Amino acid sequence: MDKRRPGPTTDGCLDISSRHRGETMTVGALQVVCWDLDGTLYDRDALRLAVRQQIMRSVRPQRWRKARNAGRALRQHRHHEQRVRAAGGVVDAEAGAFWSGALWQEFSAQFLLPALQSEGPFDAAVQLLQRATEAGLRCVVVSDFPVDAKLEALGLSMYFSSRFAGTDLGALKPHRSVFAHVLSELDVSPSAVLHVGDRADTDGVAAAGAGVRFCHVVRGDFAPVAVALERAAAPL
């Protein structure tokens, strides 16, 4: 185990808060399950392959511009994401203009969303969303990037009562303002929230900074989430 990362608790989730300024976390009755989207609800590697295949199929005399623009969109997306995170997470005007602009929107519509629809979500994620909803828990999405079209493509829109995107909030995880806004908007105590995500360095650190419990999903393994819900006395 990487010693720089927090270790698992007895229920398989990550106890990050004790390493955040010496704080400890009080786990209350669970009311809200926050879900990261990209890489958590679907297989990120499978999506990349599907997008790559779609781009390759578009390399034809009458469609080569689409492939060229897709490559430009991906390069600029990586550039802006890395630059914004390195600068502390605040989405500046340049990055905001790119993610809301024509190049990225065109790439999403032509390649990203069709690939998402083709690949679909993790089966285990769907099962847990169904069970959590039936148990009366509020499920919300907290992602770095716009979520509505992605959830629609994945067929998951009906499970989420609220949706939050860092690009709309002006910051990417792990910036503290993201969960500060989420908790304020939901009017819920941090101890009543569980955040589920695939990245300890963004999802986990953001949750820790807000006093929210975090479950680390690795390559579609949702067992820690199921255990955490059971330990929270959710009737699953």
ROSE-4610 file (N, C-alpha, C; in Angstrom, 1 decimal, always signed):
// ROSE-4610
residu = [M/M/M/D/D/D/K/K/K/R/R/R/R/R/R/P/P/P/G/G/G/P/P/P/T/T/T/T/T/T/D/D/D/G/G/G/C/C/C/L/L/L/D/D/D/I/I/I/S/S/S/S/S/S/R/R/R/H/H/H/R/R/R/G/G/G/E/E/E/T/T/T/M/M/M/T/T/T/V/V/V/G/G/G/A/A/A/L/L/L/Q/Q/Q/V/V/V/V/V/V/C/C/C/W/W/W/D/D/D/L/L/L/D/D/D/G/G/G/T/T/T/L/L/L/Y/Y/Y/D/D/D/R/R/R/D/D/D/A/A/A/L/L/L/R/R/R/L/L/L/A/A/A/V/V/V/R/R/R/Q/Q/Q/Q/Q/Q/I/I/I/M/M/M/R/R/R/S/S/S/V/V/V/R/R/R/P/P/P/Q/Q/Q/R/R/R/W/W/W/R/R/R/K/K/K/A/A/A/R/R/R/N/N/N/A/A/A/G/G/G/R/R/R/A/A/A/L/L/L/R/R/R/Q/Q/Q/H/H/H/R/R/R/H/H/H/H/H/H/E/E/E/Q/Q/Q/R/R/R/V/V/V/R/R/R/A/A/A/A/A/A/G/G/G/G/G/G/V/V/V/V/V/V/D/D/D/A/A/A/E/E/E/A/A/A/G/G/G/A/A/A/F/F/F/W/W/W/S/S/S/G/G/G/A/A/A/L/L/L/W/W/W/Q/Q/Q/E/E/E/F/F/F/S/S/S/A/A/A/Q/Q/Q/F/F/F/L/L/L/L/L/L/P/P/P/A/A/A/L/L/L/Q/Q/Q/S/S/S/E/E/E/G/G/G/P/P/P/F/F/F/D/D/D/A/A/A/A/A/A/V/V/V/Q/Q/Q/L/L/L/L/L/L/Q/Q/Q/R/R/R/A/A/A/T/T/T/E/E/E/A/A/A/G/G/G/L/L/L/R/R/R/C/C/C/V/V/V/V/V/V/V/V/V/S/S/S/D/D/D/F/F/F/P/P/P/V/V/V/D/D/D/A/A/A/K/K/K/L/L/L/E/E/E/A/A/A/L/L/L/G/G/G/L/L/L/S/S/S/M/M/M/Y/Y/Y/F/F/F/S/S/S/S/S/S/R/R/R/F/F/F/A/A/A/G/G/G/T/T/T/D/D/D/L/L/L/G/G/G/A/A/A/L/L/L/K/K/K/P/P/P/H/H/H/R/R/R/S/S/S/V/V/V/F/F/F/A/A/A/H/H/H/V/V/V/L/L/L/S/S/S/E/E/E/L/L/L/D/D/D/V/V/V/S/S/S/P/P/P/S/S/S/A/A/A/V/V/V/L/L/L/H/H/H/V/V/V/G/G/G/D/D/D/R/R/R/A/A/A/D/D/D/T/T/T/D/D/D/G/G/G/V/V/V/A/A/A/A/A/A/A/A/A/G/G/G/A/A/A/G/G/G/V/V/V/R/R/R/F/F/F/C/C/C/H/H/H/V/V/V/V/V/V/R/R/R/G/G/G/D/D/D/F/F/F/A/A/A/P/P/P/V/V/V/A/A/A/V/V/V/A/A/A/L/L/L/E/E/E/R/R/R/A/A/A/A/A/A/A/A/A/P/P/P/L/L/L]
num = [1/1/1/2/2/2/3/3/3/4/4/4/5/5/5/6/6/6/7/7/7/8/8/8/9/9/9/10/10/10/11/11/11/12/12/12/13/13/13/14/14/14/15/15/15/16/16/16/17/17/17/18/18/18/19/19/19/20/20/20/21/21/21/22/22/22/23/23/23/24/24/24/25/25/25/26/26/26/27/27/27/28/28/28/29/29/29/30/30/30/31/31/31/32/32/32/33/33/33/34/34/34/35/35/35/36/36/36/37/37/37/38/38/38/39/39/39/40/40/40/41/41/41/42/42/42/43/43/43/44/44/44/45/45/45/46/46/46/47/47/47/48/48/48/49/49/49/50/50/50/51/51/51/52/52/52/53/53/53/54/54/54/55/55/55/56/56/56/57/57/57/58/58/58/59/59/59/60/60/60/61/61/61/62/62/62/63/63/63/64/64/64/65/65/65/66/66/66/67/67/67/68/68/68/69/69/69/70/70/70/71/71/71/72/72/72/73/73/73/74/74/74/75/75/75/76/76/76/77/77/77/78/78/78/79/79/79/80/80/80/81/81/81/82/82/82/83/83/83/84/84/84/85/85/85/86/86/86/87/87/87/88/88/88/89/89/89/90/90/90/91/91/91/92/92/92/93/93/93/94/94/94/95/95/95/96/96/96/97/97/97/98/98/98/99/99/99/100/100/100/101/101/101/102/102/102/103/103/103/104/104/104/105/105/105/106/106/106/107/107/107/108/108/108/109/109/109/110/110/110/111/111/111/112/112/112/113/113/113/114/114/114/115/115/115/116/116/116/117/117/117/118/118/118/119/119/119/120/120/120/121/121/121/122/122/122/123/123/123/124/124/124/125/125/125/126/126/126/127/127/127/128/128/128/129/129/129/130/130/130/131/131/131/132/132/132/133/133/133/134/134/134/135/135/135/136/136/136/137/137/137/138/138/138/139/139/139/140/140/140/141/141/141/142/142/142/143/143/143/144/144/144/145/145/145/146/146/146/147/147/147/148/148/148/149/149/149/150/150/150/151/151/151/152/152/152/153/153/153/154/154/154/155/155/155/156/156/156/157/157/157/158/158/158/159/159/159/160/160/160/161/161/161/162/162/162/163/163/163/164/164/164/165/165/165/166/166/166/167/167/167/168/168/168/169/169/169/170/170/170/171/171/171/172/172/172/173/173/173/174/174/174/175/175/175/176/176/176/177/177/177/178/178/178/179/179/179/180/180/180/181/181/181/182/182/182/183/183/183/184/184/184/185/185/185/186/186/186/187/187/187/188/188/188/189/189/189/190/190/190/191/191/191/192/192/192/193/193/193/194/194/194/195/195/195/196/196/196/197/197/197/198/198/198/199/199/199/200/200/200/201/201/201/202/202/202/203/203/203/204/204/204/205/205/205/206/206/206/207/207/207/208/208/208/209/209/209/210/210/210/211/211/211/212/212/212/213/213/213/214/214/214/215/215/215/216/216/216/217/217/217/218/218/218/219/219/219/220/220/220/221/221/221/222/222/222/223/223/223/224/224/224/225/225/225/226/226/226/227/227/227/228/228/228/229/229/229/230/230/230/231/231/231/232/232/232/233/233/233/234/234/234/235/235/235/236/236/236]
x = [+0.8/+0.0/+0.9/+0.5/+1.2/+1.0/+2.0/+1.9/+1.4/+1.5/+1.0/-0.6/-1.1/-2.6/-3.2/-4.4/-5.1/-5.4/-5.5/-5.8/-7.2/-7.6/-9.0/-9.4/-10.7/-11.3/-11.8/-12.4/-12.9/-14.0/-14.7/-15.8/-15.3/-14.0/-13.5/-13.4/-14.0/-13.9/-12.6/-12.3/-11.0/-11.2/-10.4/-10.4/-9.4/-9.8/-8.9/-8.9/-10.0/-10.1/-9.1/-8.7/-7.7/-6.3/-6.1/-4.8/-5.0/-6.2/-6.4/-6.4/-5.3/-5.2/-5.5/-5.3/-5.5/-6.9/-7.9/-9.3/-9.7/-10.8/-11.4/-12.9/-13.4/-14.7/-15.8/-16.9/-18.0/-19.0/-19.3/-20.2/-21.6/-22.5/-23.9/-24.7/-26.0/-27.0/-26.8/-26.7/-26.4/-27.7/-27.6/-28.8/-28.5/-27.3/-26.9/-25.7/-25.8/-24.7/-24.3/-23.1/-22.6/-21.7/-21.9/-21.2/-20.4/-19.1/-18.4/-18.9/-18.6/-19.1/-18.0/-17.1/-16.1/-15.2/-15.2/-14.3/-14.9/-16.0/-16.7/-17.9/-18.8/-20.0/-19.8/-18.7/-18.4/-16.9/-16.6/-15.2/-14.4/-13.5/-12.8/-12.0/-11.3/-10.4/-11.3/-12.4/-13.3/-13.8/-14.1/-14.6/-13.5/-12.3/-11.2/-11.0/-11.1/-10.9/-12.1/-13.3/-14.4/-14.3/-13.9/-13.7/-12.6/-11.5/-10.4/-10.9/-11.7/-12.2/-13.1/-13.9/-14.8/-14.0/-13.0/-12.2/-11.5/-11.0/-10.3/-11.3/-12.5/-13.5/-13.9/-13.7/-14.0/-12.9/-11.8/-10.7/-11.0/-11.8/-12.1/-12.0/-11.9/-11.7/-12.7/-14.0/-15.0/-15.2/-14.5/-14.7/-13.4/-12.3/-11.0/-11.0/-11.7/-11.7/-12.3/-13.2/-13.8/-12.7/-12.0/-10.9/-9.8/-9.5/-8.5/-9.0/-10.2/-10.8/-10.9/-11.2/-11.3/-10.0/-8.9/-7.6/-7.2/-7.6/-7.4/-8.2/-9.4/-10.2/-9.7/-9.2/-8.6/-7.4/-6.5/-5.3/-5.5/-6.4/-6.7/-7.4/-8.3/-8.9/-7.9/-6.9/-5.9/-5.0/-4.7/-3.9/-4.6/-5.9/-6.6/-6.8/-7.1/-7.3/-6.1/-4.9/-3.7/-3.3/-3.5/-3.1/-4.0/-5.3/-6.2/-5.9/-5.7/-5.4/-4.0/-3.0/-1.7/-1.8/-2.7/-2.9/-3.8/-4.3/-5.1/-6.5/-7.0/-8.3/-9.3/-9.0/-10.0/-10.0/-11.2/-11.4/-11.4/-10.3/-10.2/-11.0/-10.9/-11.8/-11.4/-10.1/-9.6/-10.1/-10.0/-10.5/-12.0/-12.7/-14.1/-14.6/-13.9/-14.3/-14.1/-13.1/-12.8/-13.9/-14.2/-15.1/-16.6/-16.9/-18.2/-18.3/-17.1/-17.0/-17.3/-17.3/-17.8/-16.9/-15.6/-14.7/-15.0/-15.1/-15.3/-16.7/-17.7/-19.1/-19.3/-18.6/-18.7/-18.1/-16.9/-16.3/-17.2/-17.8/-18.7/-19.9/-20.5/-21.7/-21.3/-20.2/-19.8/-19.2/-18.4/-17.6/-17.9/-17.8/-17.8/-19.2/-20.3/-21.6/-22.0/-21.8/-22.1/-21.3/-20.1/-19.3/-19.8/-20.2/-20.8/-22.1/-22.9/-24.1/-23.8/-22.8/-22.5/-21.9/-21.0/-20.4/-21.3/-22.1/-23.0/-22.2/-23.0/-22.4/-22.0/-21.2/-20.9/-22.3/-22.4/-23.6/-23.8/-22.7/-22.7/-23.1/-22.7/-23.2/-24.7/-25.2/-26.7/-27.4/-26.9/-27.6/-27.5/-26.4/-26.3/-27.2/-27.2/-28.1/-29.5/-30.0/-31.3/-31.6/-30.7/-31.0/-30.9/-30.0/-29.9/-31.1/-31.6/-32.8/-34.0/-34.1/-35.2/-35.2/-34.0/-33.8/-34.1/-34.4/-34.7/-33.5/-32.4/-31.2/-31.2/-30.8/-30.7/-29.3/-29.4/-28.2/-28.0/-26.8/-26.4/-25.1/-24.9/-23.6/-22.8/-21.5/-20.5/-19.3/-19.3/-18.3/-17.5/-16.4/-15.6/-16.2/-16.9/-17.3/-18.8/-19.5/-20.9/-21.4/-22.6/-23.1/-24.3/-25.2/-26.5/-26.5/-25.8/-25.8/-25.1/-24.1/-23.5/-24.4/-25.1/-26.1/-27.2/-27.6/-28.6/-28.1/-26.8/-26.2/-26.1/-25.8/-25.6/-26.9/-28.0/-29.3/-29.5/-28.8/-28.8/-29.5/-30.0/-30.6/-31.6/-32.4/-33.5/-33.1/-31.9/-31.4/-31.0/-30.7/-30.0/-31.0/-31.1/-32.0/-31.3/-30.0/-29.2/-27.9/-27.4/-26.2/-25.4/-24.1/-23.1/-21.9/-21.5/-20.3/-19.3/-18.1/-17.1/-16.9/-17.1/-17.0/-18.1/-19.3/-20.3/-20.0/-19.4/-19.1/-17.8/-17.0/-15.8/-14.6/-14.6/-13.5/-13.6/-12.4/-12.4/-12.0/-12.5/-12.0/-10.5/-9.7/-10.2/-10.4/-10.6/-10.8/-11.9/-11.7/-12.6/-14.0/-14.1/-15.3/-16.4/-15.9/-16.8/-17.8/-17.2/-18.1/-18.7/-18.1/-18.8/-20.1/-20.1/-21.3/-22.3/-21.8/-22.7/-23.4/-22.7/-23.3/-24.3/-23.9/-24.8/-26.1/-25.9/-27.1/-28.0/-27.4/-28.2/-28.8/-28.2/-28.5/-28.4/-27.2/-27.0/-25.7/-25.6/-24.3/-23.3/-22.0/-21.0/-21.1/-21.4/-21.4/-22.5/-23.4/-24.6/-24.4/-23.1/-22.8/-21.7/-21.9/-20.9/-20.5/-19.3/-18.9/-18.2/-18.6/-18.0/-17.3/-16.0/-15.2/-14.1/-13.5/-12.4/-11.0/-10.9/-9.6/-9.4/-8.5/-8.2/-7.6/-6.9/-6.2/-7.1/-8.3/-9.3/-10.5/-11.2/-12.4/-12.2/-11.1/-10.8/-10.4/-9.5/-9.0/-10.1/-11.0/-12.1/-13.0/-13.4/-14.3/-13.7/-12.4/-11.7/-11.7/-11.5/-11.5/-12.9/-13.9/-15.3/-15.8/-15.0/-15.5/-16.4/-16.4/-17.3/-16.6/-17.3/-16.7/-16.5/-15.5/-15.2/-15.0/-15.6/-15.4/-14.7/-13.5/-12.7/-13.1/-13.6/-14.0/-12.8/-12.3/-11.1/-11.6/-11.5/-11.9/-13.2/-14.2/-15.5/-15.8/-14.9/-15.2/-16.0/-17.3/-18.2/-18.4/-17.7/-17.9/-17.8/-16.8/-16.7/-17.9/-18.6/-19.8/-20.9/-21.1/-22.2/-22.0/-20.7/-20.4/-20.7/-20.3/-20.5/-22.0/-22.8/-24.2/-24.8/-24.4/-24.9/-24.5/-23.3/-22.8/-23.5/-24.0/-24.8/-26.2/-26.5/-27.9/-28.9/-28.4/-29.4/-30.0/-31.3/-31.9/-31.7/-30.5/-30.2/-30.1]
y = [-1.2/+0.0/+1.2/+2.2/+3.5/+4.2/+4.5/+5.0/+6.5/+7.1/+8.4/+8.5/+7.3/+7.3/+6.8/+7.2/+6.7/+5.2/+4.6/+3.1/+2.9/+1.6/+1.3/+1.1/+1.4/+1.1/-0.3/-0.7/-2.1/-2.3/-1.3/-1.5/-1.4/-1.1/-1.1/+0.3/+1.3/+2.7/+3.3/+4.5/+5.1/+6.1/+5.9/+6.8/+7.9/+9.0/+10.0/+11.1/+11.4/+12.6/+12.6/+11.5/+11.5/+12.0/+12.1/+12.6/+14.0/+14.5/+15.9/+16.8/+17.5/+18.4/+17.8/+16.5/+15.8/+15.7/+15.9/+15.8/+14.4/+14.1/+12.8/+13.0/+11.9/+12.0/+11.3/+12.0/+11.4/+10.9/+9.6/+9.1/+9.0/+9.8/+9.8/+8.9/+9.1/+8.3/+8.8/+7.8/+8.2/+8.7/+9.8/+10.4/+10.5/+10.8/+11.2/+10.4/+9.8/+9.2/+10.0/+10.6/+11.4/+10.4/+10.6/+9.7/+10.6/+10.3/+10.8/+10.1/+10.7/+10.1/+9.4/+10.2/+9.7/+8.7/+7.5/+6.4/+5.7/+6.2/+5.6/+4.9/+5.5/+4.9/+4.1/+4.3/+3.5/+3.2/+2.3/+1.8/+2.9/+3.6/+4.7/+4.1/+3.0/+2.4/+1.9/+1.3/+0.8/+2.0/+3.1/+4.2/+4.8/+4.9/+5.4/+4.6/+3.3/+2.4/+2.6/+2.7/+3.0/+4.3/+5.3/+6.6/+6.5/+5.9/+5.7/+5.0/+4.0/+3.2/+4.0/+4.9/+5.7/+6.8/+7.3/+8.3/+7.6/+6.4/+5.8/+5.5/+5.1/+4.9/+6.1/+7.3/+8.6/+9.1/+8.4/+8.8/+8.3/+9.1/+8.9/+10.2/+10.1/+11.4/+12.5/+12.1/+13.1/+13.4/+12.7/+13.0/+13.2/+13.4/+13.4/+14.6/+15.7/+16.9/+16.5/+15.6/+15.2/+14.5/+13.7/+13.0/+14.0/+14.9/+15.9/+16.8/+17.2/+18.0/+17.3/+16.0/+15.1/+15.1/+14.9/+14.9/+16.2/+17.3/+18.6/+18.8/+18.3/+18.5/+17.7/+16.5/+15.7/+16.3/+16.7/+17.4/+18.6/+19.4/+20.7/+20.3/+19.3/+18.9/+18.5/+17.6/+17.2/+18.4/+19.3/+20.4/+21.3/+21.6/+22.5/+21.8/+20.5/+19.8/+19.8/+19.5/+19.4/+20.8/+21.8/+23.2/+23.7/+23.5/+23.9/+23.2/+21.9/+21.2/+21.7/+21.9/+22.3/+23.7/+24.5/+25.9/+25.9/+24.8/+24.8/+24.4/+24.3/+23.8/+24.8/+26.1/+27.1/+27.1/+27.0/+27.0/+28.4/+28.8/+30.1/+30.3/+31.6/+31.9/+31.1/+30.9/+30.1/+28.7/+28.0/+26.6/+26.6/+27.5/+27.5/+27.7/+28.6/+28.8/+27.6/+26.8/+25.6/+24.6/+24.3/+23.2/+23.6/+24.8/+25.2/+25.6/+25.5/+25.9/+24.9/+25.3/+24.5/+23.2/+23.4/+22.2/+21.1/+21.3/+20.2/+19.7/+20.6/+20.2/+19.3/+19.7/+18.9/+17.5/+17.4/+16.2/+15.3/+15.9/+15.1/+14.6/+15.4/+14.9/+13.8/+14.0/+13.1/+11.8/+11.8/+10.7/+10.2/+11.2/+10.8/+10.2/+10.9/+10.5/+9.2/+9.0/+7.8/+6.6/+6.8/+5.8/+5.4/+6.4/+6.2/+5.3/+5.7/+5.0/+3.5/+3.3/+2.0/+1.1/+1.7/+1.0/+0.8/+1.8/+1.7/+1.8/+1.8/+1.9/+0.5/+0.5/-0.7/-1.3/-2.6/-3.3/-3.1/-3.2/-3.1/-1.7/-0.7/+0.7/+0.8/+0.3/+0.3/-0.4/-1.5/-2.3/-1.5/-0.9/-0.1/+1.1/+1.8/+2.9/+2.6/+1.5/+1.0/+0.7/+0.0/-0.4/+0.8/+1.7/+2.9/+3.8/+3.9/+4.7/+4.1/+2.8/+2.1/+2.2/+2.3/+2.5/+3.9/+4.8/+6.2/+7.1/+6.7/+7.5/+8.5/+9.7/+10.6/+10.3/+10.2/+10.0/+11.2/+11.8/+12.9/+12.7/+13.4/+13.4/+14.6/+14.4/+15.4/+15.1/+15.8/+15.5/+16.8/+16.6/+17.8/+18.5/+17.6/+18.1/+17.9/+18.6/+18.5/+17.1/+16.9/+15.5/+15.2/+16.1/+15.8/+14.9/+15.3/+14.5/+13.1/+13.1/+11.8/+10.8/+11.3/+10.5/+10.0/+10.8/+10.4/+9.3/+9.5/+8.5/+7.1/+7.2/+6.0/+5.4/+6.1/+5.6/+5.7/+6.7/+6.7/+8.0/+8.8/+10.1/+10.0/+8.9/+8.8/+8.6/+8.2/+7.9/+9.1/+10.2/+11.4/+12.5/+12.9/+14.1/+15.4/+15.4/+16.7/+16.3/+17.3/+17.1/+18.3/+18.1/+19.2/+18.9/+20.0/+19.9/+21.0/+20.6/+21.6/+22.7/+22.4/+23.5/+24.5/+24.1/+25.1/+25.8/+25.2/+25.8/+26.6/+26.5/+27.3/+26.7/+25.4/+24.7/+23.2/+22.5/+21.1/+20.5/+19.3/+18.6/+18.4/+18.5/+18.6/+19.9/+21.0/+22.3/+22.3/+22.9/+22.9/+23.5/+24.4/+25.0/+24.1/+23.0/+22.1/+21.4/+20.8/+20.1/+21.2/+22.3/+23.4/+23.8/+23.9/+24.2/+23.1/+21.9/+20.7/+20.6/+20.6/+20.5/+21.6/+22.8/+24.0/+23.8/+23.4/+23.3/+22.2/+21.1/+19.9/+20.1/+21.1/+21.4/+20.1/+19.5/+18.3/+18.3/+17.6/+17.5/+16.7/+17.0/+16.2/+14.7/+14.5/+13.2/+12.3/+12.9/+12.2/+11.9/+12.1/+12.0/+11.0/+10.1/+9.2/+9.6/+9.8/+10.1/+8.9/+8.5/+7.4/+7.9/+7.5/+7.9/+7.0/+7.2/+6.3/+6.9/+8.2/+8.8/+9.3/+8.7/+9.2/+10.6/+10.9/+12.2/+13.4/+13.2/+14.2/+14.0/+12.9/+12.6/+12.5/+11.7/+11.4/+12.6/+13.4/+14.6/+15.7/+15.8/+16.7/+16.3/+15.0/+14.6/+14.8/+14.5/+14.7/+16.2/+17.1/+18.5/+19.0/+18.3/+18.7/+17.9/+16.9/+16.0/+15.0/+14.6/+13.6/+12.3/+11.2/+9.9/+9.6/+8.8/+8.5/+7.0/+6.4/+5.1/+5.1/+4.4/+4.3/+3.1/+3.4/+2.4/+2.2/+1.0/+0.7/-0.3/+0.2/-0.7/-1.4/-0.7/-1.2/-2.1/-2.1/-2.9/-2.1/-2.4/-1.6/-2.3/-3.3/-4.0/-3.1/-2.2/-1.3/-0.4/+0.0/+0.8/+0.0/-1.2/-2.1/-2.3/-2.5/-2.7/-1.5/-0.3/+0.9/+1.2/+1.0/+1.2/+0.3/-1.0/-1.9/-1.5/-1.0/-0.5/+0.7/+1.5/+2.7/+2.4/+1.1/+0.6/+0.9/+1.1/+1.2/-0.1/-0.2/-1.5/-2.1/-2.5/-3.1/-4.6]
z = [+0.0/+0.0/+0.0/-0.8/-0.9/+0.5/+1.2/+2.6/+2.5/+1.4/+1.2/+1.2/+0.9/+0.8/+2.1/+2.4/+3.6/+3.5/+4.6/+4.6/+4.8/+4.5/+4.7/+6.1/+6.4/+7.7/+7.7/+8.8/+8.8/+7.9/+7.4/+6.4/+5.0/+4.8/+3.4/+2.9/+3.6/+3.1/+3.7/+3.2/+3.6/+4.7/+5.8/+6.9/+6.6/+6.0/+5.5/+6.6/+7.2/+8.1/+9.2/+9.7/+10.8/+10.3/+9.0/+8.5/+8.0/+8.2/+7.7/+8.9/+9.2/+10.3/+11.6/+11.8/+13.0/+13.4/+12.5/+12.8/+12.8/+13.5/+13.5/+13.0/+12.5/+11.8/+12.7/+12.9/+13.6/+12.5/+12.5/+11.5/+12.1/+11.5/+12.0/+11.1/+11.2/+10.4/+9.0/+8.1/+6.7/+6.0/+5.4/+4.7/+3.2/+2.8/+1.4/+1.0/-0.2/-0.9/-2.1/-2.0/-3.2/-4.1/-5.3/-6.3/-7.2/-7.3/-8.4/-9.7/-10.9/-12.1/-12.9/-13.4/-14.3/-13.7/-14.1/-13.6/-12.4/-11.9/-10.7/-11.2/-11.9/-12.4/-13.7/-14.4/-15.6/-15.6/-16.5/-16.7/-17.5/-16.9/-17.6/-18.8/-18.5/-19.5/-20.7/-20.5/-21.5/-22.4/-21.7/-22.4/-23.3/-22.8/-23.6/-24.9/-24.7/-25.9/-26.9/-26.4/-27.2/-28.0/-27.3/-27.9/-29.0/-28.7/-29.6/-30.9/-30.7/-31.8/-32.7/-32.0/-32.8/-33.6/-33.0/-33.7/-34.9/-34.7/-35.8/-37.0/-36.6/-37.7/-38.4/-37.8/-38.4/-39.4/-39.4/-40.2/-41.7/-42.4/-43.7/-44.5/-45.8/-46.6/-46.3/-46.1/-45.9/-44.4/-43.5/-42.1/-41.3/-41.9/-41.2/-40.3/-40.6/-39.7/-38.3/-38.3/-37.0/-36.1/-36.7/-36.0/-35.5/-36.4/-36.0/-34.9/-34.9/-33.9/-32.6/-32.7/-31.5/-30.8/-31.5/-31.0/-30.3/-30.9/-30.3/-29.1/-29.1/-27.9/-26.7/-26.9/-25.9/-25.3/-26.2/-25.8/-24.9/-25.4/-24.6/-23.3/-23.3/-22.0/-21.0/-21.4/-20.5/-20.0/-20.9/-20.6/-19.6/-19.8/-18.8/-17.5/-17.5/-16.2/-15.4/-16.0/-15.3/-14.8/-15.6/-15.3/-14.1/-14.2/-13.1/-11.8/-11.8/-10.6/-10.0/-10.9/-10.4/-9.7/-10.2/-9.7/-8.4/-8.0/-6.8/-7.0/-8.2/-8.5/-9.0/-8.9/-9.4/-10.9/-11.4/-12.9/-13.4/-14.1/-14.6/-15.9/-16.4/-17.5/-18.8/-18.9/-20.1/-20.1/-18.9/-18.8/-19.0/-18.3/-18.4/-19.8/-20.5/-21.9/-22.8/-22.5/-23.3/-23.0/-21.7/-21.4/-21.8/-21.9/-22.3/-23.8/-24.5/-25.9/-26.9/-28.1/-29.3/-29.5/-29.3/-29.6/-28.7/-27.3/-26.4/-26.5/-26.7/-26.8/-28.1/-29.1/-30.4/-30.1/-29.5/-29.2/-28.3/-27.3/-26.4/-27.2/-28.0/-28.8/-29.8/-30.5/-31.6/-31.1/-30.0/-29.6/-28.1/-27.2/-25.8/-25.4/-25.7/-25.3/-26.0/-27.3/-27.9/-27.3/-27.0/-26.3/-25.0/-24.2/-22.9/-23.0/-24.0/-24.2/-24.6/-25.4/-25.8/-24.7/-23.9/-22.8/-21.6/-21.2/-20.1/-18.8/-17.7/-16.3/-15.8/-14.7/-14.0/-13.5/-13.7/-13.2/-11.7/-10.9/-9.5/-9.0/-9.8/-9.5/-9.6/-10.7/-10.9/-9.7/-9.4/-8.3/-7.0/-6.7/-5.4/-5.5/-6.6/-6.7/-6.5/-7.1/-6.9/-5.4/-4.8/-3.4/-2.5/-2.7/-1.9/-2.0/-3.3/-3.5/-2.8/-2.9/-2.3/-0.8/-0.2/+1.2/+1.7/+0.8/+1.2/+1.3/+0.8/+0.8/-0.4/-0.2/-1.3/-2.1/-3.4/-4.2/-5.0/-5.0/-5.7/-6.4/-7.5/-8.2/-7.9/-7.6/-7.4/-8.4/-9.5/-10.5/-10.9/-11.5/-11.9/-13.1/-14.0/-15.3/-15.4/-16.4/-16.5/-16.6/-15.9/-15.7/-16.4/-16.7/-17.2/-18.4/-19.5/-20.7/-20.5/-19.6/-19.3/-18.6/-17.6/-16.9/-17.8/-18.7/-19.7/-20.6/-21.1/-21.9/-21.2/-19.9/-19.1/-18.6/-18.8/-18.3/-16.8/-16.2/-14.7/-14.1/-15.0/-14.6/-13.4/-13.5/-12.5/-11.1/-10.9/-9.5/-8.7/-9.3/-8.7/-8.5/-7.2/-6.9/-7.1/-7.0/-7.2/-8.0/-8.7/-9.5/-9.4/-9.2/-9.1/-10.0/-10.7/-11.5/-11.1/-11.0/-10.6/-11.5/-12.8/-13.8/-13.6/-13.1/-12.8/-11.5/-10.6/-9.3/-9.3/-10.3/-10.4/-9.8/-9.5/-9.0/-9.2/-9.3/-9.4/-8.1/-7.8/-6.6/-6.7/-5.6/-4.2/-3.6/-4.4/-3.8/-2.8/-1.7/-0.6/-0.9/-1.8/-2.1/-2.7/-3.3/-4.0/-3.0/-2.0/-1.0/-0.1/+0.1/+0.9/+0.3/-1.1/-1.8/-1.7/-1.9/-1.9/-0.6/+0.5/+1.8/+2.1/+1.7/+1.9/+1.1/-0.1/-1.0/-0.5/+0.0/+0.4/+1.9/+2.6/+4.0/+4.8/+4.8/+5.5/+6.2/+7.3/+8.1/+7.4/+7.4/+6.8/+7.3/+8.6/+9.1/+8.6/+7.9/+7.3/+5.8/+5.3/+3.9/+3.7/+2.7/+2.2/+0.8/+0.5/-0.9/-1.5/-2.7/-3.4/-4.7/-4.8/-5.9/-6.2/-7.4/-7.8/-7.6/-7.1/-7.0/-5.5/-4.8/-3.5/-3.5/-4.5/-4.6/-4.8/-5.4/-5.6/-4.8/-5.1/-4.3/-2.8/-2.5/-1.1/-0.3/-0.9/-0.3/-0.1/-1.2/-1.1/+0.0/+0.1/+1.2/+2.5/+2.7/+4.0/+4.4/+3.5/+3.8/+4.3/+3.9/+4.3/+5.5/+6.0/+7.1/+6.6/+5.3/+4.7/+4.6/+4.9/+4.8/+3.3/+3.0/+1.6/+1.4/+0.3/-0.1/-1.4/-1.5/-2.6/-3.5/-4.7/-5.6/-6.6/-6.7/-7.5/-8.6/-9.9/-11.0/-10.9/-10.5/-10.4/-9.2/-8.2/-7.0/-6.0/-5.9/-5.1/-3.7/-3.4/-2.2/-1.0/-0.9/+0.2/+0.4/-0.7/-0.6/+0.0/-0.5/+0.1/+1.6/+2.0/+3.4/+4.2/+3.7/+4.4/+4.6/+3.6/+3.7/+4.7/+4.7/+5.8/+7.2/+7.3/+8.6/+9.1/+8.1/+8.4/+8.7/+8.8/+9.1/+8.0/+6.8/+5.7/+5.4/+5.3/+5.1/+3.7/+3.5/+2.1/+2.2]
